[in-house]
Amino acid sequence: MAVVTGAGRGLGSAYARSLAVAGASVVINDVDGDSAQNAAAAIESEGGVVAVHVGPIGSSETADELVQTAIDNFGRLDAMITNAGVIRDRVLWKMTDEDFDEVVNVHLRGTFTCARSAATHFREAGHGGRLILVGSPAGQYGNFGQSNYAACKAGITAMARTWAMELARSEVTVNCIIPTAATDMTKTIPAFAPHIEAWEVDGTPLPEWLRRDQALGSVDDVAPLVVFLVSDESSETTGQTIGLGGDRLAIWSYPDEVATAFREGGWDADGIATEFADHLGALTQSYGIAMPEPKP
């Protein structure tokens, strides 16, 4: 039995549908009641078992309601997928407090509150469980105009690693997924737009370079990762950040030192400057999501 937040459309809807096809009962959450009901009706039409919760993600009250909805309808909760999100893109000097706080409330606080409520239930019930947190390439690389969103997604990967340690004895696995798919946001990228439009309009397959190099396919291409992570086959997989999109499945590395230098007695600013000029400067890391040039 799984809860999927933000499941009224897009990736969340695909996760919920695939879980139902795999035999799970699902609670669909969305802030938009019509979207939630439509997603639920589509699952029921295919024989799936589903309940609906309408409400915004962020508060402890909503998180507790989601767990209780699962218990009231299905008697238990086995997995929490924290997919809900919003974007409020602005460059730093134009981003308002409201822009920042709204994204943090849904993505970062909402992931925390939903995971905490689910983890509390898992530990009290004693049957283990699955937490599947949703990250983003923006949280791995940074992305122009998305300081709020990128910070949240980076924080979510850190929480996954931390919670994997804290919940190991309770047989709860915690993983972060990095999904990439053709969505309303990726349609705006010039290199992707014509290919996505042709795929949506007349079914023209997405080109190989897009599915492999850019890990971009449909939302349904991503959903099998969620099904795997709630299954028994994933019981030894925890604390990981796993990407899937198009034809590309990937394990993301943890942040690590790529170069070191030592100076007996410590460093001063001049010594650091010399070291960067002679050695470390050549090893500084890239930042930002690299956008490809348009291809035919």
ROBA-437710 format. One line per field, with one value per residue (C-alpha): y, z, x; residue number from 1; residue in one letter. Coordinates in nm, 2 decimals. Each point is the difference from the previous one (the first is absolute). Example, Ala and Ser with C-alpha at 12.3 -4.5 7.8 and 13.67 -1.06 7.14 Angstrom:
<recs>
py	(-0.45:0.34)
pz	(0.78:-0.07)
px	(1.23:0.14)
num	(1:2)
residuo	(A:S)
</recs>
This chain:
<recs>
py	(0.00:0.33:0.37:0.22:0.38:0.23:-0.29:0.18:0.04:-0.05:-0.21:-0.05:-0.14:-0.23:-0.13:-0.06:-0.18:-0.22:-0.10:-0.09:-0.21:-0.18:-0.09:0.28:0.19:0.37:0.33:0.28:0.34:0.33:0.36:0.00:-0.21:-0.04:-0.13:-0.24:-0.14:-0.03:-0.19:-0.23:-0.07:-0.09:-0.25:-0.15:-0.04:-0.23:-0.20:0.18:0.07:0.36:0.26:0.38:0.27:0.36:0.25:0.20:-0.16:0.16:-0.01:-0.27:-0.02:-0.09:-0.26:-0.16:0.00:-0.18:-0.28:-0.02:-0.02:-0.30:-0.17:0.08:-0.13:-0.28:-0.09:0.08:0.21:-0.15:0.28:0.38:0.17:0.37:0.14:0.32:0.32:0.36:0.23:0.37:0.08:0.33:0.11:0.07:0.38:-0.03:-0.29:0.11:-0.15:-0.15:-0.16:-0.16:-0.10:-0.16:-0.23:-0.09:-0.07:-0.25:-0.17:0.00:0.03:-0.21:-0.28:0.03:-0.01:-0.28:-0.21:0.06:-0.10:-0.31:-0.10:0.03:-0.23:-0.25:-0.02:-0.03:-0.27:-0.19:-0.12:0.22:0.23:0.20:0.38:0.11:0.37:0.19:0.21:0.17:0.07:0.36:-0.12:-0.19:0.27:0.33:0.17:0.36:0.18:-0.29:0.07:-0.09:-0.32:-0.11:0.05:-0.21:-0.28:0.00:-0.01:-0.29:-0.22:0.08:-0.09:-0.34:-0.09:0.11:-0.18:-0.32:-0.02:0.09:-0.24:-0.30:-0.19:0.04:-0.16:0.32:0.08:0.36:0.10:0.31:-0.02:0.25:-0.02:0.16:0.00:0.20:0.23:0.35:0.13:-0.19:0.10:0.35:-0.11:0.10:-0.32:-0.22:0.19:-0.11:-0.36:-0.01:0.18:-0.25:-0.29:0.14:0.10:-0.30:-0.25:0.06:-0.19:0.21:-0.02:-0.23:0.29:0.15:-0.33:-0.10:0.31:0.22:-0.28:0.14:-0.21:-0.02:0.01:-0.37:-0.07:0.12:-0.18:-0.35:0.14:0.07:-0.34:-0.16:0.20:-0.10:-0.37:-0.27:0.00:0.34:-0.10:0.04:0.33:0.30:0.34:0.02:0.27:-0.17:0.17:-0.13:0.16:-0.12:-0.29:0.11:-0.15:0.15:0.00:0.35:0.02:0.17:0.33:-0.09:0.17:-0.01:0.15:0.08:0.19:0.02:0.27:-0.06:0.25:0.10:0.24:0.37:0.19:0.03:-0.37:-0.09:0.23:-0.17:-0.34:0.09:0.14:-0.30:-0.29:0.02:0.27:-0.25:-0.24:0.23:-0.15:0.10:0.15:0.04:-0.24:-0.01:0.07:-0.17:0.18:-0.07:-0.30:-0.10)
pz	(0.00:-0.11:0.03:-0.29:0.05:-0.29:-0.20:-0.19:-0.31:-0.16:0.17:0.32:-0.20:-0.18:0.32:0.15:-0.31:-0.03:0.37:-0.04:-0.31:0.20:0.26:0.26:0.15:-0.03:0.17:-0.25:0.14:-0.18:0.08:-0.31:0.08:-0.36:-0.10:0.29:-0.08:-0.37:0.07:0.24:-0.25:-0.26:0.24:0.10:-0.37:-0.03:0.31:0.25:0.36:0.10:0.26:-0.04:0.23:-0.10:0.17:-0.02:0.10:0.27:0.33:0.26:0.01:-0.37:0.04:0.29:-0.20:-0.29:0.23:0.16:-0.34:-0.09:0.33:-0.01:-0.36:-0.02:0.36:-0.04:-0.18:-0.17:-0.21:-0.01:-0.33:0.06:-0.35:0.06:-0.11:-0.13:-0.18:0.03:-0.22:0.05:-0.01:0.34:0.00:-0.11:0.22:0.27:0.35:-0.11:-0.31:0.22:0.29:-0.21:-0.18:0.32:0.17:-0.26:-0.11:0.31:0.29:-0.18:-0.05:0.36:0.15:-0.23:0.06:0.38:0.02:-0.21:0.19:0.33:-0.13:-0.14:0.34:0.20:-0.23:-0.01:-0.36:-0.16:-0.30:-0.29:-0.02:-0.36:-0.02:-0.33:-0.09:-0.32:-0.22:0.12:0.35:-0.13:-0.22:0.08:-0.26:-0.11:0.16:0.24:0.32:0.21:-0.19:-0.04:0.37:0.09:-0.23:0.13:0.35:-0.08:-0.11:0.32:0.20:-0.18:0.10:0.36:0.03:-0.15:0.30:0.25:-0.12:-0.09:0.32:-0.07:-0.34:-0.18:-0.32:-0.11:-0.35:-0.21:-0.37:-0.27:-0.27:-0.34:-0.24:-0.26:0.21:-0.03:0.14:-0.24:-0.30:0.04:-0.07:-0.36:-0.08:0.13:-0.11:-0.36:0.08:0.29:-0.21:-0.29:0.25:0.16:-0.33:-0.23:0.21:-0.16:0.22:0.21:-0.16:0.15:0.11:0.20:0.17:0.07:0.03:0.16:0.18:-0.13:-0.08:0.12:0.37:-0.04:-0.07:0.36:0.18:0.01:0.23:0.26:-0.04:0.05:0.31:0.17:-0.08:0.20:-0.26:0.13:0.36:0.00:-0.19:0.23:0.04:-0.38:-0.25:-0.32:-0.33:-0.28:-0.32:-0.35:-0.05:0.27:0.36:0.22:0.35:0.11:0.20:0.34:0.03:0.05:0.01:-0.35:0.10:0.31:0.10:0.33:0.16:0.33:0.25:-0.20:-0.28:-0.05:-0.29:-0.21:0.04:-0.11:-0.30:-0.10:0.04:-0.21:-0.27:-0.01:0.07:0.14:-0.24:-0.29:0.19:0.09:-0.08:-0.25:0.11:-0.16:-0.22:-0.34:-0.28:-0.33:-0.33:-0.21:-0.23:-0.30)
px	(0.00:0.15:-0.06:0.10:0.00:-0.07:-0.14:-0.28:0.21:0.34:0.26:-0.20:-0.29:0.23:0.14:-0.34:-0.13:0.31:-0.02:-0.37:0.08:0.26:-0.27:0.04:-0.29:0.07:-0.09:0.01:0.07:-0.03:-0.08:-0.23:-0.31:-0.11:0.35:0.01:-0.35:0.08:0.33:-0.19:-0.27:0.26:0.16:-0.34:-0.10:0.30:-0.10:0.23:-0.09:0.03:-0.10:0.03:0.13:-0.03:0.22:0.32:0.33:0.21:-0.17:0.03:-0.38:-0.02:0.28:-0.18:-0.33:0.17:0.12:-0.34:-0.17:0.21:-0.08:-0.37:-0.04:0.25:0.10:0.37:0.27:0.30:0.15:0.00:0.10:0.06:-0.06:-0.20:0.17:-0.03:0.24:0.03:0.30:0.18:0.36:0.14:-0.04:-0.37:-0.10:-0.24:-0.04:-0.33:0.16:0.26:-0.22:-0.27:0.24:0.18:-0.33:-0.12:0.32:0.23:-0.24:-0.26:0.25:0.10:-0.35:-0.13:0.31:-0.02:-0.36:0.06:0.32:-0.19:-0.27:0.26:0.18:-0.31:-0.15:0.33:-0.03:0.27:-0.08:0.12:0.07:0.05:0.10:0.00:0.30:0.10:0.30:-0.03:0.09:0.30:0.14:-0.18:-0.21:-0.04:-0.29:-0.08:0.19:-0.30:-0.08:0.36:0.07:-0.31:0.10:0.35:-0.13:-0.23:0.30:0.18:-0.31:-0.02:0.35:-0.06:-0.34:0.15:0.23:-0.26:-0.26:0.22:-0.08:-0.37:0.04:-0.10:0.18:0.04:0.11:-0.01:-0.10:0.11:-0.27:0.03:-0.29:-0.19:-0.21:-0.14:0.34:0.22:-0.21:0.13:0.36:0.08:0.20:-0.28:-0.32:-0.04:0.07:-0.24:-0.27:0.04:-0.02:-0.32:-0.17:0.06:0.19:0.34:0.25:0.23:0.35:0.27:0.22:-0.28:-0.10:0.36:0.22:-0.26:-0.19:-0.33:-0.31:-0.35:-0.12:-0.08:0.37:0.08:-0.28:0.17:0.27:-0.27:-0.15:0.34:0.08:-0.33:0.06:0.17:0.28:0.12:0.03:0.38:-0.01:0.00:0.16:0.04:-0.07:-0.12:-0.08:-0.23:-0.13:-0.04:0.24:0.25:0.01:0.27:0.14:0.11:0.32:0.02:0.19:0.36:0.34:0.15:0.34:0.19:0.31:0.18:0.23:0.17:-0.12:-0.31:-0.08:0.00:-0.17:0.32:0.07:-0.36:0.03:0.32:-0.14:-0.30:0.22:0.23:-0.24:-0.35:-0.12:0.02:-0.23:-0.29:-0.34:-0.27:-0.33:-0.34:-0.20:0.17:-0.26:0.07:-0.01:-0.32:0.04:-0.21)
num	(1:2:3:4:5:6:7:8:9:10:11:12:13:14:15:16:17:18:19:20:21:22:23:24:25:26:27:28:29:30:31:32:33:34:35:36:37:38:39:40:41:42:43:44:45:46:47:48:49:50:51:52:53:54:55:56:57:58:59:60:61:62:63:64:65:66:67:68:69:70:71:72:73:74:75:76:77:78:79:80:81:82:83:84:85:86:87:88:89:90:91:92:93:94:95:96:97:98:99:100:101:102:103:104:105:106:107:108:109:110:111:112:113:114:115:116:117:118:119:120:121:122:123:124:125:126:127:128:129:130:131:132:133:134:135:136:137:138:139:140:141:142:143:144:145:146:147:148:149:150:151:152:153:154:155:156:157:158:159:160:161:162:163:164:165:166:167:168:169:170:171:172:173:174:175:176:177:178:179:180:181:182:183:184:185:186:187:188:189:190:191:192:193:194:195:196:197:198:199:200:201:202:203:204:205:206:207:208:209:210:211:212:213:214:215:216:217:218:219:220:221:222:223:224:225:226:227:228:229:230:231:232:233:234:235:236:237:238:239:240:241:242:243:244:245:246:247:248:249:250:251:252:253:254:255:256:257:258:259:260:261:262:263:264:265:266:267:268:269:270:271:272:273:274:275:276:277:278:279:280:281:282:283:284:285:286:287:288:289:290:291:292:293:294:295:296)
residuo	(M:A:V:V:T:G:A:G:R:G:L:G:S:A:Y:A:R:S:L:A:V:A:G:A:S:V:V:I:N:D:V:D:G:D:S:A:Q:N:A:A:A:A:I:E:S:E:G:G:V:V:A:V:H:V:G:P:I:G:S:S:E:T:A:D:E:L:V:Q:T:A:I:D:N:F:G:R:L:D:A:M:I:T:N:A:G:V:I:R:D:R:V:L:W:K:M:T:D:E:D:F:D:E:V:V:N:V:H:L:R:G:T:F:T:C:A:R:S:A:A:T:H:F:R:E:A:G:H:G:G:R:L:I:L:V:G:S:P:A:G:Q:Y:G:N:F:G:Q:S:N:Y:A:A:C:K:A:G:I:T:A:M:A:R:T:W:A:M:E:L:A:R:S:E:V:T:V:N:C:I:I:P:T:A:A:T:D:M:T:K:T:I:P:A:F:A:P:H:I:E:A:W:E:V:D:G:T:P:L:P:E:W:L:R:R:D:Q:A:L:G:S:V:D:D:V:A:P:L:V:V:F:L:V:S:D:E:S:S:E:T:T:G:Q:T:I:G:L:G:G:D:R:L:A:I:W:S:Y:P:D:E:V:A:T:A:F:R:E:G:G:W:D:A:D:G:I:A:T:E:F:A:D:H:L:G:A:L:T:Q:S:Y:G:I:A:M:P:E:P:K:P)
</recs>
